[in-house]
Amino acid sequence: MATPTKNPEPIPGFDAVNESRKWREATSRMLEEMGTDERLEYLDEARKRYLARCDGTGFGVREDPPKP
């Protein structure tokens, strides 16, 4: 895959920093509610899902944040 020579146009109304913060906070809340074994199982499954979607470049499609 070729590297873009310039940044793509921003998506109107989309705040990447805010969306990332919401995703991290939702994920943190979900993990904090789990016990250790459940958390390790969830993270192992998330890793497997991520690796299954990787395209060989080391980048995969991010999941939607957990629902509150």
N, C-alpha and C positions, 0 to 999 in steps of 0.2 A: 504494500500500500504506500503510495507516495505521500510525502509530508506536504501539507498545504503551505503555500508561500505567504499567505496572509490569514489573519483570523477571519472566520465566517461572520456574517452580519449577525448582530444580536437579535434574539427573539423578543419582540415587543412585549412588555409586561412580565417577562420572566427574570426573576432574580435568583441566579445560581447560588449565591452565598446563602440566602435565606432558605432556599429549598434544601441545600446540603445540611444546614443547621436543623431544620425540621426533621430530616431523615435521621440524623445522628441522635437527636433527642428522643424520637420515637423508638429507635432501636435500643437505646440505653434503658429506657423505661421497661421495654419488653424483657431485656436480658436481666435487669435487676429483679424482676418478679419471678424469675426461674431459679430453681435449685441448681447446684453445681453440675450434676449429671445431665440434667435437662439442657442447661446452657451449653455444655460441651457437645451434646448430641446435635443441638440446633446449629452451632457454629460449624461442626463437621459437615452437616447437610448443606449449609450455605456455601461452604468451600467447594463441595462437589458440584453444586448448581453453577457456581461461578466458573469452575474449570470446564464444565460441559459447554458453556457458552463462549469461552475464549476463542478467538479467531487465529491464534498463533502469534499474535503481536504482544500478548501479555495483558491485553485490555478486554474486558467483557462488558456486557450490558448490565447496568446497575438495576437492582430490584426496587420496586416501590416500597416506601416505608410501611412498617406495620400499622394497622389501624388502631387508634386509641381505644 
